[in-house]
Amino acid sequence: MSSTFKFIAPALFASLALGGVAAEAATPNRANAIRAEIAQLDRAASRNDWRGHVSSREAAAIRRDVARLQTQFRDYNRNGLNKREIATLESRIRAIRTQLHMERRGGNHRRG
């Protein structure tokens, strides 16, 4: 084995490994879309509270969940989002959206 190959082979493998990591990173557009969905959830909770579709307590609980989601998004997005983090955030967005829908349709205005 030549000395050139001994030097180039590890560099080649390292560049391939870094390329795989970069391919898993989310685009800034996806991160912005998730940020916008989270902001939309917060506005929806406030709007439903203001219109009387949910109680103030229910809306406050949903806004707390949204605030936790915003914190998690900031933590994840600090170094860029990977596929697992995107899936986690999207799952939580769906859960909060479903929670808001159920609270709005429930009509009992009680949390839980």
C-alpha positions as CSV (number, residue, x, y, z in Angstrom):
1,M,0.0,0.0,0.0
2,S,1.5,3.3,-1.0
3,S,1.9,6.1,1.5
4,T,-0.3,8.4,-0.6
5,F,-3.2,5.9,-0.3
6,K,-2.7,5.7,3.5
7,F,-3.1,9.5,3.7
8,I,-6.0,9.9,1.2
9,A,-8.1,7.0,2.3
10,P,-8.9,8.3,5.7
11,A,-9.6,11.8,4.3
12,L,-11.9,10.3,1.7
13,F,-13.9,8.4,4.4
14,A,-14.1,11.5,6.6
15,S,-15.5,13.6,3.8
16,L,-18.1,10.9,3.0
17,A,-19.1,10.7,6.6
18,L,-19.5,14.5,6.8
19,G,-21.5,14.5,3.6
20,G,-24.0,12.1,5.1
21,V,-24.5,14.3,8.1
22,A,-25.0,17.4,6.0
23,A,-27.6,15.5,4.0
24,E,-29.6,14.8,7.2
25,A,-29.7,18.5,8.2
26,A,-32.9,20.4,7.5
27,T,-33.0,23.3,5.2
28,P,-33.5,26.8,6.7
29,N,-36.9,26.9,4.9
30,R,-38.1,23.8,6.9
31,A,-37.0,25.4,10.1
32,N,-38.8,28.6,9.2
33,A,-41.9,26.6,8.4
34,I,-41.8,24.9,11.8
35,R,-41.3,28.2,13.5
36,A,-44.3,29.6,11.6
37,E,-46.5,26.6,12.6
38,I,-45.6,27.1,16.3
39,A,-46.5,30.8,16.1
40,Q,-49.7,29.9,14.4
41,L,-50.6,27.5,17.2
42,D,-50.0,30.3,19.8
43,R,-52.2,32.7,17.8
44,A,-54.9,30.1,17.5
45,A,-55.0,29.5,21.2
46,S,-55.3,33.2,21.9
47,R,-57.9,33.7,19.2
48,N,-60.0,30.8,20.5
49,D,-59.8,32.2,24.0
50,W,-60.8,35.7,22.9
51,R,-63.7,34.3,21.0
52,G,-64.9,32.2,23.9
53,H,-64.4,28.8,22.1
54,V,-62.2,27.6,24.9
55,S,-61.9,28.7,28.5
56,S,-59.0,31.0,29.6
57,R,-57.6,28.1,31.6
58,E,-57.7,25.8,28.6
59,A,-56.1,28.4,26.4
60,A,-53.4,29.1,29.0
61,A,-52.5,25.4,29.2
62,I,-52.3,25.2,25.4
63,R,-50.1,28.3,25.3
64,R,-47.8,26.7,28.0
65,D,-47.5,23.7,25.8
66,V,-46.7,26.0,22.8
67,A,-44.1,27.8,24.9
68,R,-42.4,24.5,25.8
69,L,-42.5,23.6,22.1
70,Q,-40.8,26.9,21.2
71,T,-38.1,26.2,23.7
72,Q,-37.5,22.8,22.3
73,F,-37.4,24.2,18.8
74,R,-34.8,26.8,19.8
75,D,-32.7,24.0,21.5
76,Y,-32.9,21.8,18.4
77,N,-32.4,24.5,15.9
78,R,-29.2,25.8,17.6
79,N,-27.1,23.5,15.5
80,G,-29.6,22.8,12.7
81,L,-32.4,20.4,12.7
82,N,-31.9,16.7,11.8
83,K,-34.7,14.3,10.6
84,R,-35.4,13.0,14.1
85,E,-35.8,16.4,15.6
86,I,-38.0,17.5,12.7
87,A,-40.2,14.4,13.3
88,T,-40.4,15.1,17.0
89,L,-41.3,18.8,16.5
90,E,-44.0,17.9,13.9
91,S,-45.4,15.3,16.2
92,R,-45.7,17.8,19.0
93,I,-47.3,20.3,16.7
94,R,-49.9,17.8,15.6
95,A,-50.6,16.8,19.3
96,I,-51.1,20.5,20.3
97,R,-53.3,21.1,17.3
98,T,-55.4,18.1,18.2
99,Q,-55.5,19.2,21.8
100,L,-56.8,22.6,20.7
101,H,-59.4,21.0,18.4
102,M,-60.6,18.7,21.2
103,E,-60.8,21.5,23.7
104,R,-62.7,23.6,21.3
105,R,-65.1,20.8,20.4
106,G,-65.5,19.6,24.0
107,G,-67.7,22.4,25.1
108,N,-67.1,21.7,28.8
109,H,-64.4,24.3,29.2
110,R,-62.4,22.2,31.6
111,R,-58.8,21.1,31.2
112,G,-58.1,17.4,31.0
